[in-house]
Amino acid sequence: MLTEKKAKTVTYYLAKYVAGQKVAKQKEEILADKWVTFKEAKKYLTEHGKMDVLRATRDYIKQ
């Protein structure tokens, strides 16, 4: 199967979780979502340096 390569821009936003707050989702934009702990995130952020972005964010927050 031949697939076409396409460029994609990904933008990350830093946000704070507030217990009980509802998050509005754009169903046409987001296929799936899941809240996980930092440790659990390693299972999901396995490609393209995504875990590095999460680690950098954690380090920034700790400053």
N, C-alpha and C positions, 0 to 999 in steps of 0.2 A: 504494500500500500504506500503510495507516494503522498506525502503531506507537504503543504506549502509552509515555508518559514515566514513568519510575520514578526515585525518589530513590535514590542509592547513596552509601554512606560508604566511603571508601578510607583505609586505614591503612598508612603506610609505616614500615618498621623498618630501622634502620641495622645492618648486619652487616659483619663482616670476612671476606673470602675466605681460606680456608686451603687451599693446594694439596694435592690428594689427598683432601681431606675430602669425604665423600658428603653430599648434601643430600636429606633425606627430603621427598617431595612428597605432598600430599593430592590424589590424582588426581580426586576429585570436586569439588575447589575450583579447581584450576589446569589450564587447558586447554592452555597452552603456556608454555615458559620458554626463556631463552637467556642465556648469559653473554656480555657484550660489553664493549669498552673504553668509556671515557667518550666518546671521539670518535665511535664507532660508535652510541652510544645516541641521538644526534641523529636518526638514521634512524627510530627506533622511538617516541620520545617526542615526538610531533608535535602533541598536542592537550591542551587543558585545563591548560596550565601545568606539565605533567609534567617538562619539561626544566628549568624553574625550580626545581623541588623537588630535582632531581639536582644542579644548580649550587650551591644553598644547602647541600646535604649536603657536597659537595666542599669548599666554603669553610669549613664548620664543622670538618671533619676537619683542614684545613690550619692551623687556629689552634693 
